[in-house]
Amino acid sequence: MGMARSDTLYVTNFPYHFEEKDLEQLFSECGKIVSVRMPSDRISLKHKGFAFITFDNSRSARKALNINGHKIMDKSLKVSLADNKPEQRQEKSD
């Protein structure tokens, strides 16, 4: 069973045209962002529709959880703490 990371968020349900810089801009008011990762498909090179945003501390990540449900182009963002296990599986398959 994976443990939740307290400084990293799992974000999904954002518009497909979004890039790392768009997510960084959206979440920047919550605190200092260390990294934004959007895994991409090897063949199409398009992102898979989810991202991991890592902050420099858990307090900023908890603050960013308030963005859950924020509407962008009629889509409600889904924001939660990242689970180590799915992320590790994703990195192995990429």
C-alpha positions, 0 to 999 in steps of 0.5 A: 500500500502506497503512502501519501506524499505530503508535498506532492499533488496529483492533478487531473481533469484539466484541459488537454491543451494545458502545459506544465507552465499553465499548471505552474501558473495556476498553483504558484500562489500556493507556494514555491513549486519544485517541479511539475511533471506531466507524463506523456505517451511515448508514441503521440508525445501528448501528456496523459491527462494528469500531472504531479506538482511538488512543492518545497513544503507540505504546507504549500501542498495542503494550501493547493488542495483548495484548488480542487473543484476549480473550474477551467473551461467547464472542467472541474480540476481534481487535486489530491495528495499524490500516492507514492505507489502509482507514481512509482509504477508510472515511472517504471512504465515510461 
